Every structure is written in structure tokens, then in C-alpha cells.
Amino acid sequence: MIEVQEITKRYGQHTALDRVSFSVAKGEVLAFLGPNGAGKTTTMRILTCFMPATEGTARVAGFDCADQPMEVKRRIGYLPETPPVYQELTVTEYLRFVGRLRGLSGNTLTSSMQRETERLGLGTVQHRLIGNLSRGYRQRVGLAQALLHDPQVLILDEPTVGLDPKQIIEIRELIKNLAGSHTVILSTHILPEATAVCQRVVIISGGRIVAEDTPEQLSARLRQSEKVSLTLKAPAADTESRLKAVQGFRTSSRAATPARFSWNANLAGTCGTRWLAW
């Protein structure tokens, strides 16, 4: 459904994206994970035809983002980090306005508005001004506009930023329920969010893809080598032998100072903290 091949984006001498490639299958929920400034939003903007890539190609539903932007836009719903809402409109007025921009009218528009109002729990605020709503409800309205025309592809840029824990759980459950009927790209810098919601994770750092796998496999890879430091003022004579007996132990190094002894140990897998109870 989404194919990104060797995308590069430069701003003068600065390279924001460097030969980024990945794909998303139909009905899949993909997490695009990385720290702030890694290139997540730049990638989202290229996929939504907001800006062109310097090099490479991006295709959505078989259409080229650079050469066929209108065809791409008809098939995507986009929620940027800041919801694109008009605060002087009520929720109903805003959704009707967006629906008309999307080419919806009559009973189709009415039923689409009702569907998203119910799905996102907006019924109690549908006649209130958006400017008077909480951050969580404004985020829901932004998500409703992205889903209003029932797009094939949904692109969400940091959709839970600024929400309280209850709202975060609700938004995550909604995204999970979209799997299968929609192809979803979720941009986030929060690892638990990626693992809780998505079927596959692409990690980007410094404008480059550094890892790609299922959440379970990525977690297993991260656990393969953990370094733990242990400092004791008066270690027992058998401290080092007991350390080597810890499950998953690989190697250790020892350093002594006048007041204490320190060990750095590389551990494989999840060994817990039982040995730190000494």
C-alpha cells in the first residue's frame, strides 16, 4: 500500500533524510519511531504530498506522491502533530466543512459525520466551539477529520502528544481497531506506544533507518546485551565468582579504588536484579 524507495530530503547543506526506504502492507499498522529531529515529520510530509523529496520515490496506493499528488490525497487521512482545526467553529460545523472539501454531500456526509462522532466519543461536545474544548477533545476532532472520508491510508504524526493517560489509552485502542480496514503509519518517539499499538516498527535516527522488525523481535534484540554496573565498598571474596554465576552473564571488568571495587558486566537476555540484592 505504501512504498518508499531511497528517499532523500535536503535543506541547503543539511540532509534531513538520507536514502530512507520502507514499505507498509495493506491493513498494517506501522510505527515510525525515533527521537525528535530524526526525520519522522519530514517523511510524513513527503507521504502526504506537503513537500517533495529531493531524491527517491514514494508511492501510496500505487500513485506517485510527486507526480500524482491529488490521487494520493484522495486516499489518505492525515493528522499532523498539531490538529488542523478551526477554533471558531463547532465540532459539527468543522466536520461538515471538511467533509465537503473531501467531496462528501447529502446522506453520505451525514452518515460519515455520525459514524466518526460516535466512534470518537464526540457526541457530548458536537455543538461546542472547538476553541473551548480540551486538548484531548481537539485531538479527537483532528482524528475524526482524518477518518471522515474513510481513507485507505491513515497517517498520524504524534497523535497522543499532550493527552492524559486515559485519553492516550482510548486513542491507542482506536488505532489498534483500525488495523485490517485501514493502513496506518503512526509517527512517535515513545517506544511503549509503538509496541502497544503497532504490528511492525521502523526506527529512524539522524535521517536514516537504523532498524526494522516486529515489536517483539526488536525488544528481544535490545535485551541481548545489557550492561550493569555494580559498586561495593567491601566486597566478599567470592563476589566475582557469584557474579559469573548470574544467568546470562557474558563478560566483566573490574576496577579498584582506595575506597571501593567496581564491576561492569555484560549480560545476555533478561536477568532481572536478583544479584543486586547483595
C-alpha positions as CSV (number, residue, x, y, z in Angstrom):
1,M,0.0,0.0,0.0
2,I,2.9,2.4,0.8
3,E,6.3,2.1,-0.9
4,V,9.2,4.4,0.0
5,Q,12.4,3.9,-2.0
6,E,15.7,5.8,-1.3
7,I,14.0,9.0,-0.2
8,T,16.4,11.8,0.5
9,K,15.5,15.3,1.6
10,R,18.0,18.2,1.8
11,Y,17.6,21.7,3.1
12,G,20.6,23.5,1.7
13,Q,23.6,21.7,3.2
14,H,21.5,19.9,5.8
15,T,20.3,16.4,5.0
16,A,17.1,15.7,6.9
17,L,16.5,12.3,5.3
18,D,19.2,10.1,3.8
19,R,18.1,7.3,1.5
20,V,15.1,6.1,3.6
21,S,13.3,3.0,2.3
22,F,10.5,1.0,3.8
23,S,7.1,-0.4,2.9
24,V,3.7,-0.8,4.6
25,A,1.3,-3.6,3.6
26,K,-2.4,-3.2,3.2
27,G,-4.2,-3.2,6.6
28,E,-0.9,-3.0,8.5
29,V,-0.3,-0.6,11.5
30,L,3.4,0.6,11.3
31,A,5.2,2.6,13.9
32,F,7.7,5.2,12.7
33,L,9.8,5.5,15.8
34,G,12.6,8.0,16.5
35,P,13.8,10.9,18.7
36,N,12.8,14.4,18.0
37,G,14.6,15.7,14.9
38,A,15.1,12.2,13.5
39,G,13.2,12.9,10.3
40,K,9.8,11.5,11.2
41,T,7.7,14.5,10.4
42,T,9.7,15.2,7.2
43,T,8.8,11.7,6.0
44,M,5.1,12.2,6.9
45,R,5.0,15.4,4.9
46,I,6.5,13.8,1.8
47,L,4.0,10.9,2.0
48,T,1.1,13.4,2.3
49,C,2.4,15.5,-0.7
50,F,3.0,18.5,1.5
51,M,6.6,18.7,0.2
52,P,8.6,16.8,-2.4
53,A,11.6,14.7,-1.8
54,T,15.0,15.8,-3.1
55,E,15.7,12.3,-4.4
56,G,13.9,8.9,-4.4
57,T,10.3,8.0,-4.8
58,A,7.3,7.5,-2.6
59,R,4.1,5.8,-3.7
60,V,0.7,5.5,-1.9
61,A,-1.9,3.0,-3.2
62,G,0.1,2.8,-6.4
63,F,0.2,6.6,-7.0
64,D,3.4,8.6,-7.0
65,C,3.5,11.3,-4.3
66,A,5.4,13.7,-6.5
67,D,3.7,13.1,-9.9
68,Q,0.1,12.3,-8.8
69,P,-0.5,14.2,-5.5
70,M,-4.3,14.6,-5.9
71,E,-4.7,10.9,-6.3
72,V,-2.7,10.3,-3.2
73,K,-4.6,12.9,-1.2
74,R,-7.9,11.3,-2.1
75,R,-6.7,8.1,-0.5
76,I,-5.1,9.4,2.7
77,G,-6.3,10.8,6.0
78,Y,-3.7,12.9,7.8
79,L,-3.4,14.0,11.4
80,P,-0.4,16.3,11.9
81,E,1.1,16.8,15.4
82,T,-1.0,20.0,15.8
83,P,-4.6,19.2,14.9
84,P,-5.7,21.3,11.8
85,V,-8.9,22.6,13.4
86,Y,-10.7,26.0,13.2
87,Q,-11.4,27.0,16.8
88,E,-14.2,29.4,15.9
89,L,-16.3,26.6,14.5
90,T,-18.3,24.0,16.4
91,V,-17.3,20.3,16.0
92,T,-20.3,19.7,13.8
93,E,-19.6,22.7,11.6
94,Y,-16.0,21.8,11.2
95,L,-16.6,18.2,10.3
96,R,-19.3,19.3,7.8
97,F,-16.8,21.7,6.3
98,V,-14.0,19.1,6.0
99,G,-16.5,16.6,4.5
100,R,-17.5,19.0,1.8
101,L,-13.8,19.6,1.0
102,R,-13.5,15.8,0.7
103,G,-16.3,15.7,-1.8
104,L,-18.9,14.3,0.6
105,S,-22.5,15.5,0.5
106,G,-26.1,14.7,1.4
107,N,-26.7,11.4,3.3
108,T,-23.2,10.3,2.7
109,L,-21.8,13.3,4.6
110,T,-24.4,13.0,7.4
111,S,-23.7,9.3,7.9
112,S,-19.9,9.8,7.9
113,M,-20.2,12.6,10.5
114,Q,-22.4,10.4,12.7
115,R,-20.0,7.5,12.4
116,E,-16.9,9.4,13.4
117,T,-18.8,11.3,16.1
118,E,-19.8,8.1,17.7
119,R,-16.5,6.3,17.2
120,L,-14.5,9.1,18.8
121,G,-16.9,9.9,21.6
122,L,-17.7,13.5,20.4
123,G,-21.4,13.3,20.9
124,T,-21.4,15.4,24.1
125,V,-19.3,18.2,22.6
126,Q,-20.5,18.2,18.9
127,H,-22.3,21.6,19.3
128,R,-19.5,23.3,21.3
129,L,-16.8,25.6,19.8
130,I,-13.6,23.8,19.2
131,G,-11.7,26.6,20.8
132,N,-13.4,25.8,24.1
133,L,-12.5,22.1,24.1
134,S,-9.7,20.4,26.0
135,R,-6.6,19.3,24.2
136,G,-7.8,15.7,24.3
137,Y,-11.1,16.5,22.6
138,R,-9.4,18.7,20.0
139,Q,-7.1,15.7,19.2
140,R,-10.2,13.6,18.7
141,V,-11.7,16.1,16.4
142,G,-8.5,16.1,14.4
143,L,-8.6,12.3,14.2
144,A,-12.3,12.5,13.1
145,Q,-11.5,14.8,10.2
146,A,-8.7,12.3,9.1
147,L,-11.2,9.4,9.1
148,L,-14.3,11.2,7.8
149,H,-13.9,10.1,4.2
150,D,-12.9,6.6,5.2
151,P,-9.4,6.7,3.6
152,Q,-7.4,3.7,2.7
153,V,-4.3,5.1,4.4
154,L,-4.1,6.9,7.7
155,I,-1.0,8.9,8.6
156,L,-0.8,10.0,12.3
157,D,2.0,12.3,13.5
158,E,2.5,12.0,17.3
159,P,-1.3,11.5,17.9
160,T,-1.1,11.2,21.7
161,V,1.2,14.2,22.5
162,G,-0.3,16.2,25.3
163,L,-3.0,13.8,26.2
164,D,-3.7,12.5,29.7
165,P,-3.3,8.7,30.4
166,K,-6.9,7.9,29.9
167,Q,-7.1,9.7,26.6
168,I,-3.9,8.0,25.5
169,I,-5.3,4.6,26.2
170,E,-8.5,5.5,24.2
171,I,-6.6,6.8,21.2
172,R,-4.3,3.7,21.2
173,E,-7.3,1.4,21.3
174,L,-8.9,3.2,18.4
175,I,-5.8,2.9,16.3
176,K,-5.5,-0.8,17.0
177,N,-9.1,-1.3,15.9
178,L,-8.3,0.3,12.6
179,A,-5.9,-2.5,11.6
180,G,-7.2,-4.5,8.7
181,S,-9.6,-1.9,7.4
182,H,-7.0,0.8,7.1
183,T,-3.3,1.0,6.5
184,V,-1.8,3.2,9.3
185,I,1.5,4.9,9.8
186,L,2.0,6.1,13.4
187,S,4.9,8.5,14.0
188,T,6.1,8.6,17.6
189,H,9.1,8.9,19.8
190,I,7.6,6.8,22.6
191,L,8.7,3.1,22.5
192,P,5.8,1.8,24.7
193,E,3.3,3.4,22.3
194,A,4.9,1.7,19.3
195,T,4.9,-1.7,21.0
196,A,1.3,-1.4,22.3
197,V,-0.3,-0.4,19.1
198,C,1.7,-1.4,16.0
199,Q,2.4,-4.7,14.2
200,R,5.8,-3.6,12.9
201,V,8.3,-0.9,13.9
202,V,10.7,1.2,11.8
203,I,13.3,3.1,13.8
204,I,14.8,6.2,12.3
205,S,17.7,8.3,13.7
206,G,19.6,11.1,12.1
207,G,17.6,10.8,9.0
208,R,18.4,7.1,8.4
209,I,16.6,3.9,9.0
210,V,18.6,2.0,11.7
211,A,16.2,-0.9,12.5
212,E,13.0,-2.6,11.3
213,D,11.2,-5.5,12.8
214,T,8.2,-6.6,14.9
215,P,8.0,-5.0,18.4
216,E,8.7,-8.4,20.0
217,Q,11.8,-9.0,17.9
218,L,13.1,-5.5,18.5
219,S,12.6,-5.9,22.2
220,A,14.5,-9.2,22.2
221,R,17.4,-7.7,20.3
222,L,17.6,-4.8,22.8
223,R,17.7,-7.3,25.6
224,Q,20.5,-9.4,24.1
225,S,23.2,-7.3,25.7
226,E,22.6,-5.2,28.8
227,K,25.5,-3.6,30.8
228,V,25.1,-3.4,34.5
229,S,27.5,-1.6,36.9
230,L,28.0,-2.9,40.5
231,T,30.0,-0.9,43.1
232,L,30.8,-2.4,46.5
233,K,32.7,-0.7,49.4
234,A,33.6,-4.0,51.0
235,P,33.1,-6.9,48.6
236,A,33.1,-10.5,49.7
237,A,35.9,-12.7,48.5
238,D,33.6,-14.7,46.2
239,T,31.9,-11.7,44.7
240,E,33.3,-12.1,41.2
241,S,32.5,-15.9,41.1
242,R,28.9,-15.2,42.2
243,L,28.6,-12.5,39.5
244,K,29.8,-15.0,36.9
245,A,27.1,-17.4,38.1
246,V,24.3,-15.0,37.2
247,Q,22.1,-16.3,34.3
248,G,23.1,-14.5,31.1
249,F,26.5,-13.4,32.3
250,R,29.0,-12.8,29.4
251,T,32.0,-10.8,30.5
252,S,33.0,-8.4,33.2
253,S,35.7,-5.9,34.0
254,R,37.0,-4.9,37.5
255,A,38.3,-1.6,38.7
256,A,39.6,-0.9,42.2
257,T,39.9,2.4,44.0
258,P,41.1,3.0,47.6
259,A,37.6,3.1,48.9
260,R,35.7,0.6,46.7
261,F,35.6,-2.1,44.0
262,S,33.5,-1.8,40.8
263,W,32.5,-4.3,38.1
264,N,30.9,-3.7,34.7
265,A,29.1,-6.8,33.5
266,N,27.6,-7.6,30.1
267,L,24.5,-9.7,30.4
268,A,22.5,-11.5,27.8
269,G,18.7,-11.7,27.9
270,T,16.6,-10.6,30.9
271,C,18.4,-11.5,34.1
272,G,16.4,-9.3,36.5
273,T,18.0,-7.7,39.5
274,R,18.3,-10.6,41.9
275,W,22.1,-10.4,42.2
276,L,21.9,-6.7,43.1
277,A,20.3,-7.6,46.5
278,W,23.8,-8.4,48.0
